[in-house]
Amino acid sequence: MGTIVSPSLLAADFMNLGKEMEMVNRSEAEWVHLDIMDGVFVPNISYGLPVVEQIKKASRKVLDVHLMIVQPERYVEAFRKAGADILTVHAEASAHLHRTLQQIKACGMKAGVALNPHTPVGTLEDIIGEADVVLVMSVNPGFGGQSFIAHAVEKVRKLKRLIEEAGSGALIEVDGGVNTETGRLLVEAGADALVAGSFVFRSEHPEETIRELKELKA
């Protein structure tokens, strides 16, 4: 099946979001990535529920929603209603992570947990069985277009071992500074899904760029 590609709409042209979604729908991407920022957990504000609702109407892809917000448990039901298929919360932002992941799954969504660059993989040891997706941040969250943090490759290797040892079925997703070069390293280390923003939406041929990422193999 190849690598799952999740183009990040944070890098899309918001004046032409409908056309951007048409391109994603035509492409071989399986997911579309939506970054929700509150200006508190991260130093930026992006978009919220009304935009997610409109993207859901326009999308034929899995909605991969990444909450970079404080107290994410307050909004689980709201994002389910807006159309999220995968809902990812940050380990650093959820005081009761086990409960929040269970809450997400009880609402019928896949449950994801994200790790900031400074957060060790071992943080997830006791809850890895509850996660459907683990999102490794390979940049500091809050802004697009940042440089890739090389340590993320080793982090993916450690996470892969943890998942295998626990008998978990969690997928490993990576977000930040992804291109064909860094993507190849990540896939070889064990990543299943790649989030790509600027690399896709600023490409001269974004559908071909998505295809190139999808064809990366371990």
Secondary structure as UniProt FT lines:
FT   STRAND          4..8
FT   HELIX           9..11
FT   HELIX           14..16
FT   HELIX           17..26
FT   STRAND          31..38
FT   HELIX           49..58
FT   STRAND          62..68
FT   HELIX           72..75
FT   HELIX           76..82
FT   STRAND          86..90
FT   TURN            91..93
FT   TURN            95..96
FT   HELIX           97..106
FT   TURN            107..108
FT   STRAND          110..115
FT   TURN            117..118
FT   HELIX           121..124
FT   TURN            125..127
FT   HELIX           128..130
FT   STRAND          133..137
FT   TURN            141..142
FT   HELIX           151..166
FT   STRAND          171..175
FT   HELIX           180..189
FT   STRAND          193..196
FT   HELIX           198..201
FT   HELIX           206..214
//
